[in-house]
Structure formats: C-alpha cells, structure tokens
C-alpha cells in the first residue's frame, strides 16, 4: 500500500521539478574565431544548461577564445594545446588580409589579387596543418581525448582538425557554419544539391530569380569554385589527411562524414533550395530578447528625442583609416538621432556631439531598445540576425567575406540599403540613414522578416540543441544520402549515360543493319518478280 502511495508522489515530484532522468553527454567542441566563436558559445551554453559536459579544444595561439577567463572556466573545460604561432602572429596575418580586402582590393589588378589570394591561402593552410599537428601528433593529448569517452564532436569548419579528430576517435560529428565560397563544402562534401539556375552561388548577391547573365555567372562560379577547391585540396590537404589516417582519402571525403549540418541562416532571407535531411537551417540561434542597459547608456539612449542609431563594423574591426573615419563621423553628425559607435581608433575631428564612441557595446540589448531606429553595420551574420530579430533596418557597408551576400539578401527583402565602403561619401551615408528611418517600408519589411524568423515551432537555439542531442542519441546514418557511397561518375550517372549511349548505338546499328538487309532483300525480290527479257 505504501509503494502505491509513493509512486504518484514520485511522479508528481518529477513533473513539478522537471527532473531529467537522462544523464548529460560529453561533447568535444572545435570552435572558430571571433564572430564564429560568439555564435558557437551561444549553442554550447545552451547544451551546458541541458546538463551536457562541454570540453573546448583550442590552440595556444587563438586570438579570440579567452580560455584563461575564470568565468568561462566555471562552465567549460578548456583543453589547450601548443602550436608554433602566437595570437599576435595570427592577428598580423588576419589584419593584412582585412586591410587588403577593405582598402586595396577594389583597385588591385587581377594578377595582384590572384598572387595575394594564393599567398594567404598558403599561409592559412600552414596554420591549419600546424594546428592539426599540435593535436594528432601529440600522443598524450590524443590519449587524453580517447580516455575522456566523448559522445560527439561539435565543429566549426572554419577551425582545423575537427573532422580528423572525430574520425580518429570514431565519434559522430555536427558542423556549424554559415557558408563556404561557392558552397563547395555544402555541395561537394555535404551533397546538398544547389542548382545554380535558381540558387545563386555564394557569395553572389543575386536573388533566386536571375537574369540570363546572372545564371551564367552563377553556373561558372559553381564550376570554377568546385574545380579550384578540388585542385587546392589535392595539392595542399589530401596528402596530409591520408598521412594522418594512414589510408588514402581526401579532405572533402572527410568533411563529408559530417552527420549533421547546422547552417547559420534561415528562410527569412535565404533562397529556397532542395536539401538533404541532415541539413538544418538555424540562423539566429544566438538571438534573444534585450536586457536592460547599464545606467549610463540608458540615460544617453533615453534622452535621444529622435531615436538612436547604432554603428559597428564587427568584432574584428575596431578602428578605420582616419580618412574613412572622418567621412563616417561627418555623416553621423548631420543626423538628428543620437549615435552609439563601436570604435577604438583616434577620435575623428568631425565627430558630432550626438555621437558616443565606445570600445565595446551591448549590441543585442541596444538593437532591442525601443529607441533604436537604424543599424549601420558591415553585415556579419551575427549582427544582421540580431537586427532582423528586433526588426531594425540596416544601412549595410560590407567589408569582406560573406558580408555583401548577407546585406544583399536583406536588401532584397526591402530591409536594407547597401553602400560601398571605399567610395561612399558623407552625404550618401546621411541620406541612407535618413531613408531607412523616415521611409516606413524599411521598418515594415524588416518586421515582416522578423515575424517569419520568430514563427517556428522551436527557437533556432532550441532546434540546434535538439539536433545535437538527436545525433548523440540516435546517430544520423539514416539521414545521410546514399550518394556518399558513390564515386563521381556514379553520382552524376555518367556510367548509366555511357551504358545507355552504347545500347542506343548498338540498337541503331542493329536497326540500320536490319533495314539495310531488308532493302537489299526487297530489291532482290523485286528483280526476281520482273519478267525475263529475251
């Protein structure tokens, strides 16, 4: 009788306190840098909240993952390994790339672009290999990882070695990424078919309704990016992968082992396309309601009678050349709104009294403030989705990477204006800000996209965490396309086409022979049926 009474009590306790009887898993994380790390951190914090143990493996030369932060160490277990480069050396490399992309690329010759691109790619490969060697050739570290008995690898493909370590440890792997150039990683390695006729190849700023010339460009971008990537991997990485694994393989084959792909965009601005079931779009997983601002910022923002404009160029760009800074400062001084600008360079002489410069800003909280009217930004995925989440129109000033692609997508929805960083004038910036604030269509378009973004059965963060847990519980082999088991000529049915061509040629030859013989026989019969002449 007592046991009968205790059972309902136990059930009630489990329901009221939402006790989860399932123990959390152990996840090994390979994060990217800067905005990639900020995005990944949102996901792994949620996984930690769900009682999973999170170990983050980072090189000693990481420039943005603060593994010595005591607060982060309370939540995550950092596994730090030595590499032959420092964070400062890494940053010098990145800054050279960013400076050229921002200030020189638009006026450089094709040969200069090709030469410098090859140089940066070679340097990037060297960093990747050094990072990988720091893990896979470190016997003590690999033993530590094996003994930890992880359940899953969570990997940003912008970082090195997650796919290799997952293979060596025989673990399922979940990838989190925005896009690859030409979508080669998604198309070739992930087998996500993206027809260039109506899915513009990243980072082309086209809509899914393309003109003939745009479809030609999209097709050629697909073709050339595939060929260049395969050649690049063959020259630089395939041998390295084969050496580490002790068997012949390719970089794309290893990346293609990914069990689940979490793509950091969503159908609010993305073009529809056919996708394998192990591709999930979770754009905006880092977005959340705004928190109250610090008292000094709240006082500044609340006193803005005409509203607030936020200006930032992302976590990697904190200052600009004085000439560009002066152009922007002059433009901001001419608008009636107050401005908060994330900027740490020398103060521009033309800075207006309405503009407040800060080294760091609570970006999400500012975008969610009711006083905010516009967001002037470079178009990074994180900032774009925070603005979209809160319904704030954007004046986009892309600098490099996927930023022009991001801004172009929101612009097509009517929620953004795009300017050219190198050629924009103060008057153009002022006009663009006034346009997105005073023309209600921009706000309405952004709010419409925001409504679509929010209207889903699970939040982006919940969905991303669900699929990570799903792979831990069930694996994802049943979601992988059978195309992974085919070689390239089988994948494109070239063997079938060749077989059918041979059959058709044989059939035509047989039919031609039969017809030819039939005609000969007919002529003979005709000749025999004619009366003989004397």
Secondary structure as UniProt FT lines:
FT   HELIX           2..17
FT   STRAND          26..30
FT   HELIX           35..49
FT   TURN            50..51
FT   STRAND          53..59
FT   TURN            60..61
FT   TURN            67..68
FT   HELIX           70..75
FT   STRAND          77..81
FT   HELIX           87..99
FT   HELIX           100..104
FT   HELIX           105..107
FT   HELIX           110..136
FT   HELIX           139..147
FT   TURN            148..149
FT   STRAND          152..155
FT   TURN            157..158
FT   HELIX           162..168
FT   TURN            169..170
FT   STRAND          172..177
FT   HELIX           181..183
FT   HELIX           185..189
FT   TURN            196..198
FT   TURN            202..203
FT   HELIX           212..236
FT   HELIX           238..245
FT   HELIX           251..255
FT   TURN            256..257
FT   STRAND          260..263
FT   TURN            267..269
FT   TURN            277..278
FT   STRAND          279..281
FT   TURN            283..286
FT   HELIX           295..302
FT   TURN            305..306
FT   STRAND          308..312
FT   HELIX           322..333
FT   STRAND          338..342
FT   TURN            349..350
FT   TURN            353..354
FT   STRAND          355..358
FT   HELIX           363..367
FT   TURN            370..371
FT   STRAND          372..377
FT   HELIX           381..390
FT   STRAND          394..396
FT   TURN            401..402
FT   HELIX           403..412
FT   TURN            413..414
FT   STRAND          416..418
FT   TURN            421..423
FT   HELIX           426..438
FT   HELIX           440..454
FT   HELIX           460..474
FT   HELIX           477..479
FT   HELIX           482..485
FT   HELIX           488..491
FT   TURN            492..493
FT   HELIX           494..529
//
